[in-house]
Every structure is written in C-alpha cells, then in structure tokens.
C-alpha cells in the first residue's frame, strides 16, 4: 500500500478548481467540508486543502492544520479506491473555528470519505 502524496496527486489547476466549485457536490462532517467531482479524464485522484484566514489569523496555525489534513488524507486515501474508471477532484476545507486534535480530524475525515463513496 502506497502512503505517499506525490506532486501528481495535488490539485493545483485553476481551471479544475473552478470546475470543481461550479459542478461539484459537497459533504460536511464538522470540522471538514469536502467538495468533490468524479472525473474520467484524469489519471489520478487529485486533492487540495484549505484553511480560511478568516478563522485562523496566524499562518503558523493554518499551516499546521493543513499539514494535519494532508497527513490524514495520505493515510486514508485507500478508502477512495474503487473498481470503476472514475477518479476524483477533491477539495478539503477546514470549517472549524478552533484547532482540533488530530484524532478528531481523522474521524471526521473517514466519515466524509465514506459518505462520499455511497
């Protein structure tokens, strides 16, 4: 099992992000909101992470939460594997007002991914 998060799996394209927000669907499990869009043309599932500056003024705090989100994704991305041809564009938004523990983020992350798979 590969637990890496290489550059090829990072969602960076402005076109793809705009398409994701225009046509994608969402699921929320506090403190994570997931925007996703199944896409056939991509070779890999791509993911991006964001923490709003409005909720966390200090960059140190925002970056720590993003590192935690990426780490959880890295360990839980095997839940996205399916036998279909679909790959996904994923955008994880941290909507909490306070810094949560890693275990709380992990539990809500797993719930969001399972909800998306249904």
N, C-alpha and C positions, 0 to 999 in steps of 0.2 A: 504494500500500500504506500502510495506516494504522499507524503505530508508537506510538500513544498508549495510555495505560492510564487511561481516564476513571473517574469515580466509579461509573458504572453497571455497570462490569465488576468491581467489588470485592465480594468475598463478605463480608458483614457480618452477615447474618441468623442469629440463634442457632438458629432452627428449621432452617434449611437446613444449618448446620454440624453440628447434632445428627443430622440425616437422613444427611448425608454419612458421618459416622463409623459410624452404625448399619448402613447398607445399601451403602456404597461399597466399592470394591476398591482395592488398593494395588499399587504398583510401587516398587522401590527400586533405585537406582543411586547408590552412595556418591559424594558425601555428601548426596544428596537422596532423600527418600521422598515419593511422590505418592499422595494419596488422591483418588479421582475417582468421580464418579457421573454417568452420562448422564441428562439430564432434558429432557423435551419441553416443559414449561410455561414455561420461561424463554426470554426473547427473546435473551439474550446469554450467552456463556460467562463464568462468574464465578470469580475466583481469590482466594485468601488465602495469606499467607506467615507462617511462624513459625520462630523460633529459640529453643530451650529455654534458660531461665535457668539450669538445672542445669549445662549445658555451658559457658556463657559468662556469667560473673558481672557483667561490666560492660555497662551499657546501650549504651554507645558501640559496642562490638564487635557486639552483637546487631543494633543498628540499621544498622550498615554492611553486615552480611551480608544483612539484609532488603532494603536498597537494591540490593545486587548481584543478589539473586534477582528483584526486580521488574524491574530493567533487562534481565536475560536473558529473562524472560518477555515483556517488551514487544517485544524483537527477534525472539523465536522463536514468538510466538503464531500466526503464519501457518501453522505446521505442524498446528494444530488444525482448520483449515478443512476441511470435508468437504461432500459434496453431500447428505447426509442432513438430516433435521429435528432431529437431536439437538444439543443444547448441553450443556455440562458444568459441574458444580460441581467445582472443583479446590482442593486444599489442599496446598501445598508445605511440607514440614517439613525443615529442615536438620538432619541427624543426625550431622554430623562433629564431632569433638572439638576440632579446631583450625581456624583461619581459613584457608580455601583461596583460591587465586588465582582471579581472575575467569575465566580460560580453563578451569580445571578445573571450575568450576561450570557454565560454558557447555556443555562437552562432556557432562557427566552429565545436564544438563537436556535436551539434544537427545535423548540416548539414552532417557530416561524418557518423553518425549513420543512418540517413535517406537514404543516398546514398548507404550504405551497405545493407539496407533492400530491395532495389529494385532489 
